[in-house]
């Protein structure tokens, strides 16, 4: 893990996410691909994120007006809905709301529906999905590095 690159990624991702004007922000420690964040890691990540947010809210351009961004947003919403539908189907009859049911969410992680490369060293998550930046977007890729649609990724898990 190149921690300097991880810090840069954290700052850039935070700045970009501010264009969506979130009401809350979850800080992901820049060290989590290597180890669980320590108190010092969390403090450092918080300082990086705070500065990125301050810079972003001081007059950043409206990136959501860009046609490429609008197209990607629609794609992400479609793929998120596919994932949510797949998670719903994991729920047992007793689950009630599958998105608040611990057993359903556990199955979503252990089955690979909710996966990330950073989960590779996690004893609960698979960490099998591979991603690459393709045309400025983070995408799941096949073993040869070619982008795959979420529908194909999900169907490969069934």
C-alpha positions in Angstrom: 0.0 0.0 0.0 1.3 3.4 -1.0 0.0 5.5 1.9 0.8 8.8 0.1 -1.3 7.7 -2.9 -4.0 6.6 -0.5 -4.0 10.0 1.1 -4.3 11.7 -2.3 -7.1 9.4 -3.3 -9.0 10.2 0.0 -8.6 13.9 -0.6 -9.7 13.7 -4.3 -12.6 11.4 -3.6 -13.8 13.6 -0.9 -13.6 16.8 -3.0 -15.5 15.1 -5.8 -18.2 13.7 -3.5 -18.9 17.2 -2.2 -20.4 18.0 -5.6 -23.4 15.9 -4.5 -23.9 18.1 -1.5 -24.2 15.3 1.1 -25.8 15.9 4.5 -23.3 13.5 6.1 -19.9 12.2 5.2 -18.4 8.8 6.2 -14.7 9.0 6.4 -12.9 5.9 5.2 -9.4 5.6 6.6 -6.6 5.8 3.9 -4.9 2.8 5.6 -7.8 0.4 5.6 -6.5 -1.5 2.6 -3.5 -2.4 4.7 -4.8 -2.5 8.3 -7.7 -1.4 10.5 -7.4 2.3 11.2 -5.8 3.3 14.4 -6.8 6.4 16.3 -3.9 8.3 14.7 -5.0 7.1 11.3 -8.5 8.3 11.9 -7.3 11.7 13.1 -5.1 12.1 10.0 -7.9 11.0 7.6 -10.2 13.5 9.4 -7.8 16.3 8.8 -7.4 15.4 5.1 -11.2 15.2 4.6 -11.9 18.4 6.5 -9.5 20.3 4.3 -11.0 18.8 1.1 -14.5 19.6 2.2 -13.5 23.2 3.1 -11.9 23.6 -0.4 -15.0 22.1 -2.1 -17.6 24.2 -0.4 -15.8 27.5 -1.2 -17.1 27.7 -4.7 -16.3 24.5 -6.6 -17.8 24.3 -10.1 -21.1 22.4 -10.5 -19.7 19.1 -11.8 -23.2 17.6 -11.8 -24.1 19.8 -14.8 -21.6 17.9 -17.1 -23.2 15.5 -19.5 -20.7 12.8 -18.8 -21.4 13.0 -15.1 -25.2 12.9 -15.7 -24.8 9.8 -17.8 -22.6 8.1 -15.1 -25.1 9.0 -12.4 -27.9 7.3 -14.3 -25.7 4.2 -14.8 -24.8 4.2 -11.1 -28.4 4.5 -10.0 -29.4 1.6 -12.3 -26.6 -0.6 -11.1 -27.3 0.3 -7.4 -30.9 -0.7 -7.9 -29.8 -4.1 -9.4 -27.6 -4.6 -6.3 -30.4 -3.6 -3.9 -32.8 -6.0 -5.7 -30.2 -8.8 -5.4 -29.8 -8.1 -1.6 -33.5 -8.1 -1.1 -33.7 -11.6 -2.6 -31.2 -12.8 0.0 -33.6 -12.0 2.8 -35.5 -14.8 4.5 -39.3 -14.5 5.1 -38.6 -13.4 8.7 -36.3 -10.6 7.7 -38.8 -7.7 7.4 -36.7 -4.9 5.9 -33.7 -6.6 4.2 -31.6 -3.5 4.4 -31.8 -3.4 8.2 -31.7 -7.2 8.8 -28.4 -8.3 10.1 -28.6 -11.8 8.7 -29.4 -10.5 5.2 -26.6 -7.9 5.3 -24.2 -10.6 6.5 -25.1 -12.8 3.6 -24.7 -9.8 1.2 -21.1 -9.4 2.4 -20.1 -13.1 2.7 -21.7 -14.0 -0.7 -19.8 -11.2 -2.4 -22.7 -9.0 -3.3 -21.3 -6.2 -1.2 -17.6 -6.6 -2.0 -14.6 -4.3 -2.4 -10.9 -5.0 -3.1 -10.1 -3.6 0.3 -11.9 -6.5 2.0 -9.2 -8.9 0.8 -7.7 -9.1 4.3 -11.0 -9.1 6.1 -12.2 -12.4 7.6 -15.8 -11.6 6.8 -15.7 -10.1 3.3 -14.5 -11.8 0.2 -12.3 -9.0 -1.3 -12.5 -10.9 -4.7 -13.9 -8.1 -6.8 -11.3 -6.2 -8.8 -11.7 -2.6 -9.9 -10.0 -0.2 -12.3 -10.4 3.4 -13.2 -11.8 3.4 -16.7 -12.6 6.7 -18.4 -12.5 8.4 -15.0 -14.9 6.0 -13.4 -14.2 3.2 -10.9 -15.5 0.0 -12.5 -15.6 -3.7 -11.6 -13.4 -5.6 -14.1 -12.9 -9.2 -15.2 -9.6 -11.1 -14.7 -8.3 -9.5 -17.9 -9.0 -6.0 -16.6 -12.0 -5.4 -18.9 -15.0 -3.6 -17.4 -18.0 -5.7 -16.5 -21.6 -4.5 -15.8 -23.0 -4.9 -12.3 -25.7 -7.3 -13.7 -22.9 -9.7 -14.9 -21.0 -9.4 -11.7 -24.1 -10.2 -9.6 -25.1 -13.1 -11.8 -21.6 -14.6 -11.5 -22.2 -14.8 -7.7 -25.4 -16.9 -8.0 
